[in-house]
């Protein structure tokens, strides 16, 4: 009982019972009329305690974004209670939080490979970010992490440029742009999601989407492998070679 109520709560209960049982008319008293809970709360209130304040406000702001309102249940004609609509999954997106954490970790001396490993696991990527991860996996899994970040940046730059489809998935699936995509059907080859390459692609994607690690400028829209020489490369300005990929701007 003492563990459950706490020191002051137990003392309050003991005092109330002593008063009730110690009088000459103890047998006639109705203990059910004594509000034990109210007495304990009154005596056991920690008046110096302070509210959570700003910390609680910040936590509530983060949680609020992850709440989805759905109708819970309906009753069918036969009396069966079922869920009104399927529960919606929620992907929590906190790119600013990732960027802030990365900035702090970089000041602490974390290299890129450690950052990628740190963010290889986390909340599931949404459809658009997943398209970037798939492109990294197929286009650059043999490249350095810097090279993989650069490929992600090109996809994001294209989608924002007005010259290509405005979504990341649309940019990735655009016919004749990325060699791993079937230009006629838009089909994408299998991804081994148990592989280390996929984990790296996830980590790189989270860093790229959060703009947490500096990479190519926003006007870099093209690249090709160094073992090919497409004619369009001669019309563009070379920016940088990272691994086997050469990157360009117009």
MARSEMAR-552297 format. One record per residue (C-alpha): x, y, z; residue number from 1; residue in one letter. Coordinates in Angstrom, 1 decimal, always signed. Layout:
// residues N
<pt east="X" north="Y" up="Z" num="NUM" residu="A"/>
...
//
This chain:
// residues 250
<pt east="+0.0" north="+0.0" up="+0.0" num="1" residu="X"/>
<pt east="+2.8" north="+2.4" up="+0.9" num="2" residu="X"/>
<pt east="+4.5" north="+1.8" up="-2.4" num="3" residu="X"/>
<pt east="+1.3" north="+2.4" up="-4.3" num="4" residu="X"/>
<pt east="+0.3" north="+5.6" up="-2.6" num="5" residu="X"/>
<pt east="+3.6" north="+7.1" up="-1.7" num="6" residu="X"/>
<pt east="+4.8" north="+8.3" up="+1.8" num="7" residu="X"/>
<pt east="+2.5" north="+11.2" up="+2.2" num="8" residu="X"/>
<pt east="-0.5" north="+9.4" up="+0.7" num="9" residu="X"/>
<pt east="-0.1" north="+6.5" up="+3.0" num="10" residu="X"/>
<pt east="+0.2" north="+8.8" up="+6.0" num="11" residu="X"/>
<pt east="-3.0" north="+10.6" up="+5.0" num="12" residu="X"/>
<pt east="-4.9" north="+7.3" up="+4.7" num="13" residu="X"/>
<pt east="-3.6" north="+6.1" up="+8.1" num="14" residu="X"/>
<pt east="-4.7" north="+9.3" up="+9.7" num="15" residu="X"/>
<pt east="-8.2" north="+9.2" up="+8.3" num="16" residu="X"/>
<pt east="-8.7" north="+5.6" up="+9.5" num="17" residu="X"/>
<pt east="-7.4" north="+6.4" up="+13.0" num="18" residu="X"/>
<pt east="-9.8" north="+9.3" up="+13.3" num="19" residu="X"/>
<pt east="-12.7" north="+7.1" up="+12.1" num="20" residu="X"/>
<pt east="-11.9" north="+4.0" up="+14.2" num="21" residu="X"/>
<pt east="-10.7" north="+5.8" up="+17.3" num="22" residu="X"/>
<pt east="-13.9" north="+7.5" up="+18.3" num="23" residu="X"/>
<pt east="-16.4" north="+5.9" up="+20.7" num="24" residu="X"/>
<pt east="-18.9" north="+5.5" up="+17.9" num="25" residu="X"/>
<pt east="-16.5" north="+3.7" up="+15.5" num="26" residu="X"/>
<pt east="-18.8" north="+0.8" up="+14.9" num="27" residu="X"/>
<pt east="-21.5" north="+3.1" up="+13.7" num="28" residu="X"/>
<pt east="-19.4" north="+5.2" up="+11.3" num="29" residu="X"/>
<pt east="-19.9" north="+4.8" up="+7.6" num="30" residu="X"/>
<pt east="-16.4" north="+4.7" up="+6.1" num="31" residu="X"/>
<pt east="-17.8" north="+4.7" up="+2.6" num="32" residu="X"/>
<pt east="-18.6" north="+8.4" up="+3.0" num="33" residu="X"/>
<pt east="-14.9" north="+9.3" up="+3.5" num="34" residu="X"/>
<pt east="-13.4" north="+10.6" up="+0.2" num="35" residu="X"/>
<pt east="-10.0" north="+8.9" up="+0.6" num="36" residu="X"/>
<pt east="-8.8" north="+9.8" up="-2.9" num="37" residu="X"/>
<pt east="-9.6" north="+13.6" up="-2.4" num="38" residu="X"/>
<pt east="-7.8" north="+13.6" up="+0.9" num="39" residu="X"/>
<pt east="-4.7" north="+11.9" up="-0.5" num="40" residu="X"/>
<pt east="-4.6" north="+14.3" up="-3.5" num="41" residu="X"/>
<pt east="-5.0" north="+17.3" up="-1.2" num="42" residu="X"/>
<pt east="-2.1" north="+16.2" up="+1.1" num="43" residu="X"/>
<pt east="+0.1" north="+14.8" up="-1.6" num="44" residu="X"/>
<pt east="+0.2" north="+17.7" up="-4.0" num="45" residu="X"/>
<pt east="+3.7" north="+18.7" up="-4.8" num="46" residu="X"/>
<pt east="+3.2" north="+22.5" up="-4.9" num="47" residu="X"/>
<pt east="+6.8" north="+23.4" up="-5.9" num="48" residu="X"/>
<pt east="+6.5" north="+21.3" up="-9.0" num="49" residu="X"/>
<pt east="+6.9" north="+23.2" up="-12.3" num="50" residu="X"/>
<pt east="+5.1" north="+22.6" up="-15.6" num="51" residu="X"/>
<pt east="+7.0" north="+21.1" up="-18.5" num="52" residu="X"/>
<pt east="+6.6" north="+24.4" up="-20.3" num="53" residu="X"/>
<pt east="+8.5" north="+24.8" up="-23.5" num="54" residu="X"/>
<pt east="+9.7" north="+21.2" up="-23.7" num="55" residu="X"/>
<pt east="+6.1" north="+19.9" up="-23.6" num="56" residu="X"/>
<pt east="+5.1" north="+22.5" up="-26.2" num="57" residu="X"/>
<pt east="+7.9" north="+21.4" up="-28.6" num="58" residu="X"/>
<pt east="+7.1" north="+17.7" up="-28.1" num="59" residu="X"/>
<pt east="+3.4" north="+18.3" up="-28.8" num="60" residu="X"/>
<pt east="+4.2" north="+20.2" up="-32.0" num="61" residu="X"/>
<pt east="+6.2" north="+17.2" up="-33.3" num="62" residu="X"/>
<pt east="+3.5" north="+14.7" up="-32.3" num="63" residu="X"/>
<pt east="+0.7" north="+16.7" up="-33.8" num="64" residu="X"/>
<pt east="+2.0" north="+16.3" up="-37.3" num="65" residu="X"/>
<pt east="+1.9" north="+12.5" up="-37.0" num="66" residu="X"/>
<pt east="-1.8" north="+12.3" up="-36.1" num="67" residu="X"/>
<pt east="-4.3" north="+11.1" up="-38.6" num="68" residu="X"/>
<pt east="-8.0" north="+11.3" up="-37.8" num="69" residu="X"/>
<pt east="-10.2" north="+8.4" up="-38.9" num="70" residu="X"/>
<pt east="-13.7" north="+7.2" up="-38.2" num="71" residu="X"/>
<pt east="-13.2" north="+4.3" up="-35.7" num="72" residu="X"/>
<pt east="-16.2" north="+2.0" up="-36.2" num="73" residu="X"/>
<pt east="-19.6" north="+1.5" up="-37.6" num="74" residu="X"/>
<pt east="-22.4" north="-1.0" up="-36.8" num="75" residu="X"/>
<pt east="-23.7" north="-3.1" up="-39.7" num="76" residu="X"/>
<pt east="-27.3" north="-4.2" up="-40.1" num="77" residu="X"/>
<pt east="-26.5" north="-7.6" up="-38.5" num="78" residu="X"/>
<pt east="-25.1" north="-5.9" up="-35.4" num="79" residu="X"/>
<pt east="-21.5" north="-6.5" up="-36.3" num="80" residu="X"/>
<pt east="-19.1" north="-3.7" up="-35.3" num="81" residu="X"/>
<pt east="-16.3" north="-3.1" up="-37.9" num="82" residu="X"/>
<pt east="-13.8" north="-0.4" up="-38.6" num="83" residu="X"/>
<pt east="-15.3" north="+2.4" up="-40.8" num="84" residu="X"/>
<pt east="-12.2" north="+2.7" up="-43.0" num="85" residu="X"/>
<pt east="-8.8" north="+1.2" up="-43.1" num="86" residu="X"/>
<pt east="-6.3" north="+2.7" up="-40.7" num="87" residu="X"/>
<pt east="-3.9" north="+5.1" up="-42.4" num="88" residu="X"/>
<pt east="-0.2" north="+4.6" up="-42.1" num="89" residu="X"/>
<pt east="+1.7" north="+7.7" up="-41.3" num="90" residu="X"/>
<pt east="+5.3" north="+8.5" up="-42.4" num="91" residu="X"/>
<pt east="+6.8" north="+11.0" up="-40.0" num="92" residu="X"/>
<pt east="+8.9" north="+13.5" up="-41.9" num="93" residu="X"/>
<pt east="+11.4" north="+15.5" up="-39.9" num="94" residu="X"/>
<pt east="+14.0" north="+16.8" up="-42.4" num="95" residu="X"/>
<pt east="+14.8" north="+19.8" up="-40.3" num="96" residu="X"/>
<pt east="+15.4" north="+17.6" up="-37.3" num="97" residu="X"/>
<pt east="+17.7" north="+15.4" up="-39.4" num="98" residu="X"/>
<pt east="+19.6" north="+18.4" up="-40.6" num="99" residu="X"/>
<pt east="+20.0" north="+19.8" up="-37.1" num="100" residu="X"/>
<pt east="+21.2" north="+16.4" up="-35.8" num="101" residu="X"/>
<pt east="+23.7" north="+16.0" up="-38.7" num="102" residu="X"/>
<pt east="+25.1" north="+19.5" up="-38.0" num="103" residu="X"/>
<pt east="+25.6" north="+18.6" up="-34.4" num="104" residu="X"/>
<pt east="+27.2" north="+15.2" up="-35.2" num="105" residu="X"/>
<pt east="+29.5" north="+16.8" up="-37.8" num="106" residu="X"/>
<pt east="+30.8" north="+19.2" up="-35.2" num="107" residu="X"/>
<pt east="+31.5" north="+16.2" up="-33.0" num="108" residu="X"/>
<pt east="+33.6" north="+14.8" up="-35.8" num="109" residu="X"/>
<pt east="+31.3" north="+12.2" up="-37.5" num="110" residu="X"/>
<pt east="+32.5" north="+11.3" up="-41.0" num="111" residu="X"/>
<pt east="+30.0" north="+10.8" up="-43.9" num="112" residu="X"/>
<pt east="+30.0" north="+7.0" up="-43.6" num="113" residu="X"/>
<pt east="+29.0" north="+7.2" up="-40.0" num="114" residu="X"/>
<pt east="+26.2" north="+9.6" up="-40.8" num="115" residu="X"/>
<pt east="+24.9" north="+7.4" up="-43.6" num="116" residu="X"/>
<pt east="+24.9" north="+4.4" up="-41.2" num="117" residu="X"/>
<pt east="+23.1" north="+6.4" up="-38.5" num="118" residu="X"/>
<pt east="+20.3" north="+7.3" up="-40.9" num="119" residu="X"/>
<pt east="+20.1" north="+4.0" up="-42.8" num="120" residu="X"/>
<pt east="+17.3" north="+3.0" up="-40.4" num="121" residu="X"/>
<pt east="+14.4" north="+5.2" up="-39.5" num="122" residu="X"/>
<pt east="+10.8" north="+6.1" up="-40.4" num="123" residu="X"/>
<pt east="+9.8" north="+4.5" up="-43.7" num="124" residu="X"/>
<pt east="+10.5" north="+6.7" up="-46.8" num="125" residu="X"/>
<pt east="+7.5" north="+8.0" up="-48.6" num="126" residu="X"/>
<pt east="+6.9" north="+7.1" up="-52.2" num="127" residu="X"/>
<pt east="+8.9" north="+10.0" up="-53.7" num="128" residu="X"/>
<pt east="+12.0" north="+9.6" up="-51.4" num="129" residu="X"/>
<pt east="+11.9" north="+5.9" up="-52.1" num="130" residu="X"/>
<pt east="+12.2" north="+6.6" up="-55.8" num="131" residu="X"/>
<pt east="+15.5" north="+8.4" up="-55.1" num="132" residu="X"/>
<pt east="+16.7" north="+5.5" up="-53.0" num="133" residu="X"/>
<pt east="+16.0" north="+3.1" up="-55.8" num="134" residu="X"/>
<pt east="+17.8" north="+5.3" up="-58.3" num="135" residu="X"/>
<pt east="+20.8" north="+5.5" up="-56.0" num="136" residu="X"/>
<pt east="+20.8" north="+1.7" up="-55.6" num="137" residu="X"/>
<pt east="+20.7" north="+1.0" up="-59.3" num="138" residu="X"/>
<pt east="+22.7" north="+3.9" up="-60.6" num="139" residu="X"/>
<pt east="+25.4" north="+4.4" up="-58.0" num="140" residu="X"/>
<pt east="+25.7" north="+1.6" up="-55.4" num="141" residu="X"/>
<pt east="+29.2" north="+0.9" up="-56.6" num="142" residu="X"/>
<pt east="+30.2" north="+4.6" up="-56.2" num="143" residu="X"/>
<pt east="+31.4" north="+6.4" up="-53.1" num="144" residu="X"/>
<pt east="+28.9" north="+7.9" up="-50.7" num="145" residu="X"/>
<pt east="+29.8" north="+11.3" up="-52.1" num="146" residu="X"/>
<pt east="+29.0" north="+10.0" up="-55.5" num="147" residu="X"/>
<pt east="+25.7" north="+8.6" up="-54.3" num="148" residu="X"/>
<pt east="+24.7" north="+11.9" up="-52.7" num="149" residu="X"/>
<pt east="+25.5" north="+13.6" up="-56.0" num="150" residu="X"/>
<pt east="+23.2" north="+11.3" up="-58.0" num="151" residu="X"/>
<pt east="+20.4" north="+12.1" up="-55.5" num="152" residu="X"/>
<pt east="+21.0" north="+15.8" up="-55.9" num="153" residu="X"/>
<pt east="+20.8" north="+15.6" up="-59.7" num="154" residu="X"/>
<pt east="+17.3" north="+14.0" up="-59.4" num="155" residu="X"/>
<pt east="+16.1" north="+16.6" up="-56.9" num="156" residu="X"/>
<pt east="+17.6" north="+19.4" up="-59.1" num="157" residu="X"/>
<pt east="+15.9" north="+18.1" up="-62.2" num="158" residu="X"/>
<pt east="+12.5" north="+17.9" up="-60.4" num="159" residu="X"/>
<pt east="+12.9" north="+21.5" up="-59.3" num="160" residu="X"/>
<pt east="+14.2" north="+22.9" up="-62.5" num="161" residu="X"/>
<pt east="+11.0" north="+23.1" up="-64.6" num="162" residu="X"/>
<pt east="+12.8" north="+21.2" up="-67.4" num="163" residu="X"/>
<pt east="+11.8" north="+17.7" up="-66.1" num="164" residu="X"/>
<pt east="+8.8" north="+16.1" up="-64.4" num="165" residu="X"/>
<pt east="+8.1" north="+18.0" up="-61.2" num="166" residu="X"/>
<pt east="+8.1" north="+14.9" up="-58.9" num="167" residu="X"/>
<pt east="+11.1" north="+12.8" up="-58.0" num="168" residu="X"/>
<pt east="+9.4" north="+9.6" up="-59.1" num="169" residu="X"/>
<pt east="+8.4" north="+11.3" up="-62.4" num="170" residu="X"/>
<pt east="+12.0" north="+12.4" up="-63.0" num="171" residu="X"/>
<pt east="+13.4" north="+8.9" up="-62.2" num="172" residu="X"/>
<pt east="+10.9" north="+7.1" up="-64.4" num="173" residu="X"/>
<pt east="+11.1" north="+9.6" up="-67.4" num="174" residu="X"/>
<pt east="+11.8" north="+7.5" up="-70.5" num="175" residu="X"/>
<pt east="+15.4" north="+7.4" up="-71.8" num="176" residu="X"/>
<pt east="+16.9" north="+9.2" up="-68.8" num="177" residu="X"/>
<pt east="+18.1" north="+6.6" up="-66.4" num="178" residu="X"/>
<pt east="+19.5" north="+3.3" up="-67.8" num="179" residu="X"/>
<pt east="+18.0" north="+1.0" up="-65.2" num="180" residu="X"/>
<pt east="+14.4" north="+2.1" up="-66.0" num="181" residu="X"/>
<pt east="+12.7" north="+0.3" up="-68.9" num="182" residu="X"/>
<pt east="+11.9" north="+3.2" up="-71.3" num="183" residu="X"/>
<pt east="+8.8" north="+1.6" up="-72.7" num="184" residu="X"/>
<pt east="+7.1" north="+0.3" up="-69.5" num="185" residu="X"/>
<pt east="+8.7" north="+2.3" up="-66.7" num="186" residu="X"/>
<pt east="+9.5" north="-0.9" up="-64.9" num="187" residu="X"/>
<pt east="+12.4" north="-0.9" up="-62.4" num="188" residu="X"/>
<pt east="+14.5" north="-4.0" up="-61.6" num="189" residu="X"/>
<pt east="+14.4" north="-5.8" up="-58.3" num="190" residu="X"/>
<pt east="+16.0" north="-4.2" up="-55.2" num="191" residu="X"/>
<pt east="+17.5" north="-6.5" up="-52.6" num="192" residu="X"/>
<pt east="+16.2" north="-4.7" up="-49.5" num="193" residu="X"/>
<pt east="+18.3" north="-7.0" up="-47.2" num="194" residu="X"/>
<pt east="+21.6" north="-5.8" up="-48.8" num="195" residu="X"/>
<pt east="+24.1" north="-3.4" up="-47.4" num="196" residu="X"/>
<pt east="+23.8" north="-1.4" up="-50.6" num="197" residu="X"/>
<pt east="+20.1" north="-0.7" up="-50.0" num="198" residu="X"/>
<pt east="+20.8" north="+0.3" up="-46.4" num="199" residu="X"/>
<pt east="+23.4" north="+2.8" up="-47.7" num="200" residu="X"/>
<pt east="+20.9" north="+4.1" up="-50.3" num="201" residu="X"/>
<pt east="+18.3" north="+4.7" up="-47.5" num="202" residu="X"/>
<pt east="+20.8" north="+6.6" up="-45.4" num="203" residu="X"/>
<pt east="+22.1" north="+8.7" up="-48.3" num="204" residu="X"/>
<pt east="+18.5" north="+9.5" up="-49.3" num="205" residu="X"/>
<pt east="+17.5" north="+10.7" up="-45.9" num="206" residu="X"/>
<pt east="+20.6" north="+13.0" up="-45.8" num="207" residu="X"/>
<pt east="+19.9" north="+14.2" up="-49.3" num="208" residu="X"/>
<pt east="+16.2" north="+14.9" up="-48.8" num="209" residu="X"/>
<pt east="+17.0" north="+16.8" up="-45.6" num="210" residu="X"/>
<pt east="+19.7" north="+18.8" up="-47.4" num="211" residu="X"/>
<pt east="+21.9" north="+17.9" up="-44.5" num="212" residu="X"/>
<pt east="+25.2" north="+17.4" up="-46.3" num="213" residu="X"/>
<pt east="+26.7" north="+19.8" up="-48.9" num="214" residu="X"/>
<pt east="+27.0" north="+18.3" up="-52.3" num="215" residu="X"/>
<pt east="+26.4" north="+19.6" up="-55.9" num="216" residu="X"/>
<pt east="+24.9" north="+23.0" up="-56.6" num="217" residu="X"/>
<pt east="+21.2" north="+23.2" up="-57.6" num="218" residu="X"/>
<pt east="+21.9" north="+23.9" up="-61.3" num="219" residu="X"/>
<pt east="+23.7" north="+20.6" up="-61.9" num="220" residu="X"/>
<pt east="+21.2" north="+18.5" up="-63.9" num="221" residu="X"/>
<pt east="+23.3" north="+16.0" up="-65.8" num="222" residu="X"/>
<pt east="+25.9" north="+13.3" up="-65.4" num="223" residu="X"/>
<pt east="+27.3" north="+10.3" up="-67.2" num="224" residu="X"/>
<pt east="+29.8" north="+7.5" up="-66.6" num="225" residu="X"/>
<pt east="+33.4" north="+8.3" up="-67.6" num="226" residu="X"/>
<pt east="+33.5" north="+5.2" up="-69.9" num="227" residu="X"/>
<pt east="+31.0" north="+6.8" up="-72.3" num="228" residu="X"/>
<pt east="+31.1" north="+10.0" up="-74.2" num="229" residu="X"/>
<pt east="+27.6" north="+11.2" up="-75.1" num="230" residu="X"/>
<pt east="+27.3" north="+14.1" up="-77.6" num="231" residu="X"/>
<pt east="+25.3" north="+16.2" up="-75.3" num="232" residu="X"/>
<pt east="+28.2" north="+16.4" up="-72.9" num="233" residu="X"/>
<pt east="+30.1" north="+18.7" up="-75.3" num="234" residu="X"/>
<pt east="+27.3" north="+21.2" up="-75.1" num="235" residu="X"/>
<pt east="+27.4" north="+21.5" up="-71.3" num="236" residu="X"/>
<pt east="+29.9" north="+22.8" up="-68.7" num="237" residu="X"/>
<pt east="+31.6" north="+20.1" up="-66.7" num="238" residu="X"/>
<pt east="+31.3" north="+20.7" up="-63.0" num="239" residu="X"/>
<pt east="+33.0" north="+17.8" up="-61.2" num="240" residu="X"/>
<pt east="+34.0" north="+14.2" up="-61.5" num="241" residu="X"/>
<pt east="+33.1" north="+12.0" up="-58.5" num="242" residu="X"/>
<pt east="+34.1" north="+8.4" up="-58.9" num="243" residu="X"/>
<pt east="+33.2" north="+7.2" up="-62.3" num="244" residu="X"/>
<pt east="+30.5" north="+9.9" up="-62.8" num="245" residu="X"/>
<pt east="+31.0" north="+13.3" up="-64.5" num="246" residu="X"/>
<pt east="+28.5" north="+16.0" up="-63.6" num="247" residu="X"/>
<pt east="+27.5" north="+19.0" up="-65.7" num="248" residu="X"/>
<pt east="+25.5" north="+22.2" up="-65.7" num="249" residu="X"/>
<pt east="+24.2" north="+24.1" up="-68.8" num="250" residu="X"/>
//
